[in-house]
């Protein structure tokens, strides 16, 4: 592989892997498990990145829900929403379903 640089040329104990943009995108959205030739689990990579991204999405959705609730509390009469606003609400509700516990 041309994106691996060994830090200590005499030994293969350490190396640096520089990801190209496609590989980095895959890394952010996936996890990697390293196993021995015998199939024994050795290491996991990427779970922390996924956990942090999920927590950020949850925080963002919570903020949007609070904003939506505040806006709805201010409505005192019938309101007709434009199509773009309806699409935005539908998207928000769809993303909320992703984080709701499945019962």
C-alpha positions in Angstrom: 0.0 0.0 0.0 1.4 3.4 -0.9 -0.2 5.3 2.0 1.7 3.4 4.7 4.9 4.9 6.1 6.9 2.8 8.6 8.3 5.0 11.4 11.2 2.7 12.2 12.4 1.2 8.9 14.4 -1.6 10.6 11.4 -2.9 12.5 7.8 -3.2 11.5 6.5 -2.3 15.0 5.0 1.1 14.1 3.6 2.6 10.9 1.6 5.7 9.8 -1.3 5.3 7.5 -2.4 8.5 5.8 -5.9 8.3 4.5 -7.1 9.9 1.2 -10.4 11.7 1.3 -12.4 8.6 0.3 -10.7 6.5 2.9 -11.3 9.2 5.6 -15.0 9.4 4.7 -15.2 5.6 5.0 -13.4 5.8 8.4 -15.9 8.3 9.7 -18.9 6.2 8.7 -17.5 2.7 9.5 -15.5 0.8 12.0 -12.6 -1.5 11.5 -11.8 -4.6 13.5 -8.3 -6.2 13.3 -8.0 -9.9 13.8 -5.0 -12.3 14.0 -4.4 -14.8 11.2 -6.1 -17.3 13.5 -9.2 -15.1 13.7 -8.7 -13.8 17.3 -9.9 -10.3 18.0 -7.0 -7.8 18.4 -8.3 -4.2 18.1 -11.2 -2.0 17.0 -10.9 1.4 15.3 -13.7 3.9 14.6 -16.3 3.2 17.2 -15.4 6.3 19.2 -15.8 8.5 16.0 -19.2 7.0 15.3 -20.3 7.4 18.9 -19.3 11.1 18.9 -21.0 11.7 15.5 -24.2 10.1 16.8 -24.1 12.2 20.0 -23.7 15.3 18.0 -26.7 14.4 15.8 -28.8 13.7 18.9 -27.9 17.1 20.4 -28.7 18.9 17.1 -32.1 17.2 16.9 -32.9 18.1 20.5 -32.0 21.7 19.8 -34.3 21.7 16.7 -37.1 20.1 18.7 -36.9 22.8 21.4 -36.9 25.5 18.7 -39.9 24.0 17.0 -41.7 23.7 20.3 -41.0 27.4 21.0 -42.2 28.4 17.6 -45.4 26.4 17.9 -46.1 27.9 21.3 -46.1 31.4 19.7 -48.7 30.4 17.1 -52.1 31.9 18.1 -54.1 31.4 14.8 -54.3 29.0 11.9 -51.2 29.0 9.8 -50.6 27.6 6.4 -47.0 26.5 5.9 -45.2 26.6 2.6 -44.1 23.4 1.0 -40.5 23.9 2.0 -41.4 24.3 5.6 -43.5 21.1 5.5 -40.6 19.3 3.9 -38.3 20.5 6.7 -40.7 19.4 9.4 -41.1 16.0 7.7 -37.3 15.6 7.6 -37.0 16.5 11.3 -39.7 14.0 12.3 -38.1 11.3 10.2 -34.7 11.9 11.9 -36.4 11.9 15.3 -37.7 8.4 14.6 -34.1 7.2 14.2 -33.3 8.0 17.8 -36.6 6.9 19.4 -36.4 3.6 21.3 -38.0 0.8 19.3 -40.8 -0.7 21.3 
